[in-house]
Amino acid sequence: GPTAFDQSVYNTRESTSKFLSTMVSMKAASDHANPTKTHHMIAALNTRGSLQRCYTQNIDGLESRLVQSFPPIDGITGGDIGDEENKCVMLHGCLKFVWCNKCRDVKPWLPQHTTTFQDGTLPPCGCGENPDRPPRDARWGLLRPLIMLYGSNDYPYQDAIDKKIQVDCSNPPDMVMVMGTSLQVKAATNLIRDLAVNASKVIFVNKEAPRSTTAGLFTHHVQGRTDHWAELIL
């Protein structure tokens, strides 16, 4: 939620340590998780040529095991965010990467990063050792999990993702499916509203009904688990 994923998590040593511990636990869980029927449904739609884009708020990277994604991971070749083959866009980041708060480079999350995070500290990037960096960048930056935090304006891929959204909104799909989210994030609601401008069907799949503030966006509500819905599509 907004409190656990707010930029203020890096304000104190205690909050930083708590946040990093949470990220390490979440990464361990995601590394051992397998794609669900919902993920396989997304992949099947892509194989059929029916998937224009998958925007996900998840940070486990499971979609990218089956569909070429941005950022590119898990051995599936992906290029620039503008590459149309990147069918899945991870809006909030991915636990398979770390990024430097100074040089903004993105790197794979390696075991040594986990060890340092478990100690409650951020490892140095080493960008200060790069002779190609200008003198003002002589100090090392610190590596953080590649997660977009509420209230931050320095997420390294935000501009690229915004451009991708603009492209898709200029060529909106004829059907939108929204699955497994309560839409508490305003930006996600706005994205759905923009993408659904020409859609004949806007389907909401969730165990709970849509909130009153978002119910008007949808033409259909499938109440239940997304995996059950996926079984009907596959």
C-alpha positions in Angstrom: 0.0 0.0 0.0 1.0 3.7 -0.1 2.6 3.6 3.4 4.8 0.5 2.7 5.8 1.7 -0.7 6.3 5.4 -0.1 9.6 7.2 -0.9 9.9 8.0 2.8 11.1 4.4 3.4 14.6 5.7 2.7 14.4 8.5 5.2 15.8 6.7 8.2 18.1 3.7 8.8 15.3 1.9 10.6 12.7 2.3 7.8 15.3 1.5 5.1 16.2 -1.7 6.9 12.5 -2.7 7.3 11.8 -2.0 3.6 14.8 -3.9 2.4 13.9 -6.9 4.5 10.4 -6.9 3.0 11.9 -6.7 -0.5 14.3 -9.6 0.1 11.4 -11.7 1.4 9.2 -10.8 -1.6 12.0 -11.5 -4.0 12.6 -15.0 -2.5 8.9 -15.8 -2.8 8.7 -14.6 -6.4 11.9 -16.4 -7.4 10.3 -19.7 -6.3 6.8 -18.9 -7.7 5.5 -20.3 -11.0 3.3 -18.5 -13.5 -0.4 -19.0 -12.8 -3.3 -19.8 -15.2 -3.8 -16.1 -15.5 -0.2 -15.6 -16.7 -0.7 -18.4 -19.2 -4.0 -16.8 -20.4 -2.0 -13.6 -21.1 0.6 -15.6 -23.0 -2.1 -17.4 -25.0 -3.7 -14.1 -26.0 -0.3 -12.9 -27.2 0.3 -16.1 -29.2 -3.1 -15.7 -30.9 -2.2 -12.1 -31.8 -5.0 -10.7 -29.6 -2.9 -9.0 -27.0 -2.1 -5.3 -27.7 -0.4 -4.8 -24.3 -0.4 -6.1 -20.8 0.2 -3.4 -18.1 1.0 -5.0 -14.7 1.3 -3.5 -11.3 2.9 -6.7 -10.1 6.6 -6.6 -9.2 7.4 -10.3 -9.3 8.2 -10.4 -13.0 6.2 -13.6 -13.6 4.6 -12.2 -16.7 8.0 -11.8 -18.3 8.6 -15.6 -18.1 6.0 -16.1 -20.8 5.7 -12.7 -22.6 8.5 -10.4 -23.8 8.5 -7.6 -21.4 10.0 -4.2 -20.4 12.4 -4.3 -18.6 13.6 -7.5 -20.4 14.4 -10.3 -18.0 14.5 -14.1 -17.5 16.3 -14.8 -20.8 13.5 -13.3 -23.0 15.2 -10.8 -25.3 13.6 -7.4 -24.9 14.8 -4.1 -26.3 13.9 -0.5 -25.9 10.5 0.4 -24.4 9.4 1.4 -27.8 9.9 -2.1 -29.2 6.4 -3.3 -30.1 7.5 -6.9 -29.2 7.5 -5.8 -25.6 3.9 -6.8 -24.9 4.1 -6.6 -21.1 5.0 -3.3 -19.3 5.8 -3.6 -15.6 4.5 -0.3 -14.3 5.9 -0.5 -10.8 9.3 -2.1 -11.3 10.6 -5.6 -10.9 12.3 -7.5 -8.1 14.9 -8.9 -10.5 16.7 -5.6 -10.8 18.4 -2.9 -8.7 19.2 0.6 -9.8 21.6 3.3 -8.8 20.1 6.5 -7.3 23.0 8.5 -8.8 24.0 7.3 -12.2 20.5 5.6 -12.7 22.0 2.5 -14.2 19.8 -0.6 -13.9 21.5 -3.9 -13.0 20.4 -7.5 -12.3 19.7 -8.2 -8.6 22.6 -10.5 -7.6 23.1 -12.7 -4.5 25.5 -10.2 -3.1 22.9 -7.5 -3.2 20.6 -9.7 -1.2 23.3 -10.2 1.4 23.8 -6.4 1.8 20.0 -5.7 1.8 19.6 -8.3 4.6 22.1 -6.3 6.7 19.7 -3.3 6.3 22.1 -1.3 4.0 22.2 -0.2 0.4 25.3 -1.5 -1.5 27.4 1.0 -3.5 27.0 1.1 -7.2 30.7 1.7 -8.0 29.7 4.3 -10.7 32.3 6.7 -9.2 35.0 4.4 -10.5 33.8 4.8 -14.1 36.3 7.1 -15.8 33.6 8.2 -18.3 31.6 9.8 -15.5 32.1 13.6 -15.1 34.0 14.8 -12.0 30.9 15.8 -10.2 29.8 12.1 -10.2 33.0 11.0 -8.3 31.0 9.8 -5.3 29.4 6.4 -5.5 25.6 6.1 -5.8 23.7 3.4 -3.9 21.8 0.5 -5.3 18.1 0.1 -4.5 15.5 -2.5 -5.6 13.9 -1.4 -8.8 10.6 -0.5 -7.3 8.6 2.7 -8.1 7.7 4.3 -4.8 4.8 6.6 -4.1 5.8 10.3 -4.2 9.1 9.7 -6.0 10.0 11.4 -9.2 13.3 9.6 -10.0 12.1 6.2 -11.2 14.5 5.5 -14.1 11.9 4.1 -16.5 9.0 6.5 -15.9 9.5 8.7 -19.0 9.8 5.6 -21.2 6.7 4.0 -19.7 4.8 7.3 -20.2 5.7 7.3 -23.8 4.5 3.7 -24.2 1.2 4.6 -22.6 0.8 7.6 -25.0 1.4 5.3 -28.0 -1.3 2.8 -26.8 -3.8 5.6 -25.9 -3.4 6.9 -29.5 -4.4 3.5 -30.8 -6.7 2.2 -28.1 -7.9 -1.4 -27.9 -11.4 -2.6 -28.6 -11.6 -4.5 -25.3 -9.9 -4.0 -22.0 -9.6 -6.6 -19.2 -8.8 -5.4 -15.7 -7.9 -8.3 -13.4 -7.0 -8.8 -9.7 -6.8 -5.2 -8.5 -9.0 -3.0 -6.3 -7.8 0.1 -8.3 -6.7 2.0 -5.2 -4.0 3.8 -7.2 -5.4 6.8 -9.1 -2.9 6.5 -11.9 -4.1 3.0 -12.7 -7.7 4.1 -12.8 -6.7 7.0 -15.2 -4.8 4.5 -17.4 -7.9 2.3 -17.7 -10.1 5.3 -18.5 -7.7 6.4 -21.2 -7.3 3.0 -22.8 -11.0 2.2 -22.7 -12.1 5.2 -24.6 -13.0 3.1 -27.7 -13.6 -0.2 -26.1 -16.9 -2.0 -26.6 -16.2 -4.2 -23.5 -14.4 -3.2 -20.4 -14.3 -6.3 -18.1 -13.5 -6.2 -14.4 -12.4 -9.5 -13.0 -12.0 -9.5 -9.2 -13.2 -11.3 -6.1 -14.8 -8.0 -4.9 -17.1 -5.7 -6.9 -15.6 -2.5 -8.2 -15.7 0.5 -5.9 -18.4 3.1 -6.5 -15.8 5.5 -7.8 -14.7 3.2 -10.5 -17.8 1.1 -11.3 -18.8 3.3 -14.1 -15.7 2.4 -16.1 -16.8 -1.2 -16.6 -19.4 -2.8 -18.9 -19.0 -6.3 -17.2 -18.0 -7.6 -13.8 -16.8 -11.1 -13.4 -16.8 -11.8 -9.6 -14.3 -14.4 -8.7 -10.7 -15.5 -9.0 -8.7 -14.4 -12.0 -7.5 -18.0 -12.5 -11.0 -19.3 -12.8 -11.7 -16.7 -15.4 -8.5 -17.6 -17.2 -9.7 -21.3 -17.4 -12.7 -20.1 -19.4 -10.5 -18.2 -21.8 -7.8 -20.8 -22.4 
